Amino acid sequence: MISSGFFSLYIIVNGIFVGQFLGTKSLAAMGLSMPFIFILFTLSDLIAIGSSVQIAWFNSLVATYLLAANKVKESLFFPLCKVFSYL
């Protein structure tokens, strides 16, 4: 939600600069292309949020298995989660 707000602010500021410096035809071309760019941005945001949920779910399963089996200590668990979240 916040990222969509920033993207909308970007569109407004970009429209001001394009309209002032490049002219009306460039502003019209930007207006035609922005819905497609916004769709691509929304899809990438969807993938990013969905993958972060999957990573968190995977980390919780790994935590449950490793801590229950006493294969790792708690002090080693959190750096392991950081490594998995960066992958």
Secondary structure by P-SEA (a helix, b strand, c coil): caaaaaaaaaaaaaaaaaaacccaaaaaaaaaaaaaaaaaaaaaaaaaaaaaaaaaaaaaaaaaaaaaaccccccccaaaaaaaaac
